């Protein structure tokens, strides 16, 4: 009867995604010469990401380990690592 993930938790995660998207758009549209503004946005983005990753590690990953088949988890992990490499390569180019 009890949901696997509380609705409030999902709302928080979704809000963090929206906040990050907004801040990244601001960052993309800011002048490179505006170092203080860039630094302020980067600090905000890092803080949200840190909290977001901690929530995922504490709540979502243990849940996934309980309800998702091990081979699926391995495939998802490999997909995430591949995508992370693609993003890093694209930003370094």
N, C-alpha and C positions, 0 to 999 in steps of 0.2 A: 503494500500500500504506500509506503514512503518512497518518494522519488529518489533516484540515484544521485541527482544533483539538485540542490536547492535552487529555486527560482531566483532568489536574491543574488546568489553567487553567479549565476548566468548573466544576470543584469549587470553586475559589476564588471565581469569580463568583457561583455559587449560594450559597455561604456568606455572601458580602457582602450578597446580597439578604435572606437570613434575618436577618442581624445588623441590617440597616437596618429591617426590618419589626418586629423586637423592640424596638429603640430608639424607633421612632416610636410604638409602642403604649405604651411607658413614658412618653413625652413627653405623649401625649394624656391619660394618667391621673394626671399629676402636678399638684399644686396650683400655681396661678399665683403664689402667694406664696413658693414655694420657688425663689427666683431662682438660688441657687447650683446646685441640682440641675438646673434647666432649662438653665442655661449649660453645665454639664458634659455633659449629653446632647447639646446642640447642637454642642459641640466634637467629640464622638465621631462624630456623624452627618456633620458636615462632613469630617472626616478620612477616613471610609470612602468617602463620595461622591467626594472628590477622587481617591483612589487608584483607585476603581472607574472613573471617567470616563477617567482616564489609561490604564488597561488597555484599555478599549474603544477609545479613540482609537488606541492603538498596535497592537492586535492584531485586533480585530473589524472595525473600519471598513475597513482595507486588505484584509482577506479578503473582506468583502462587495463591495468594488469589483471584485474579481477574479472572483467567482462569481455575482453577482446582476446581472441585466440593468439597464442604466442607467435605463430608464423606471420600473422597479420601485423602484430606489433613490430616484428623484425623488418617487414617490408616497409611499414610506415617510417620507421627509424632510418632506413636506408634512403627512402624518398626525401626525408627532411634533410639528411646530410648532403644529398645530391643537390637539392635546391639551395642550401646554404652555400655550397661551393659555387653554384651558378651566380648567385647574388654577389658574392665576394669578387668573383672574376669580372663581373659586369661593372662593379664599382671601381676596380683597379684599372680597367681599360681606358 
